[in-house]
């Protein structure tokens, strides 16, 4: 649960944003794609499953050494690239003095599994050919020695430190969507309390992985067949995995002003919860409780959600949204796919970008849940409700 912050808490600005996704790289490319309601999906490569593939990138631009690139799996390259974009955006790329004390909080999953080995083990077990010691024998003999090292979740932070020189404290959280909610929450609290001046916060996800599709198929989470926007998936619930990396540079107002940084927006609050979802309606109740903690004033506003399309959580989130009809809603899952750990930082990034551009990007939904919104937003609520656990909200505001 979120601890209260004193009235003397320092203001926290978002001064850097780095995004790579199926829609491209960088802020201008993403704003143009969102404005054009562009969606990039691949429904052939992993059919019947749908993915949002990473747009073509030249990784050399942010990871110049080929040796560094070779020792990273795709999700690490995606994250390290996005982190570099965020540092560039904040104007601290190559600033050794700032980078030496910049903290880092990363949300990350594990690396790719060897699907051939997994399938061989499962098939042998199904046929009754798994004698005592069989599993250990196969794992010792079939897995390459470097596989486990490539799977370590904290290697994303390690690679960012190696490539970009971010050398302050480092924390890596695991736990899918909830991990990135807590990453943002703790980064905000540390800066507000004076424990940190500047931090790099974010996540990366490679959705183009057969092993992940197998994993989520066991839970009946995958969107199959024909693509539909998130709010139009009733009767065919599920998410289309997306490849994306998103990092933010957060810093105290005093620190940003001292170095002449121009902010995109202010991060005012981040709150988190974990509903007991065995009870119907638990997600709706959790989101309402979090909403009250944000102290939203007024009945109109803007809201960006990482709604997954999976059930029953998406339907329960819809119930919550209907209780706040004056808020214009945007679901990132329609355009970006579901990017797990990256979904919440992506929402924060798009909220900050919308505030800095003076407009909420247009709706991309035929059901009527998303509506047009005119005027320049001064507050945007960001929502994250994990596909099977974890809920969170943030309040992003214009700086006056």
Secondary structure, DSSP 8 states (H G I E B T S, - for coil): ------TT---EEEEEEEEEETTEESHHHHHHHHHTT----BSSTTTTB-EE------GGGT---HHHHHTS-HHHHHHHHHHHHHHHHHT-TT-HHHHTT-EEEEE-------HHHHHHHHHHHHTT---TTHHHHHHHHHS-TTHHHHH-TTHHHHHHHHHH---S-EEEE-SHHHHHHHHHHHHHHHHHHTS-SEEEEEEEE----HHHHHHHHHTT-B-BSS---GGG-TTS--B-EE-EEEEEEEEEHHHHHHTT---SEEEEEEEEE---TTSTTHHHHHHHHHHHHHT--SS-EEEEE---S-TTHHHHHHHHHHTTTTEEEEEHHHHH-B-TTHHHHHHHHHHHHHHHHTS------SSSSS----S--SEEEEEEE-SSS-EEEEEEE---
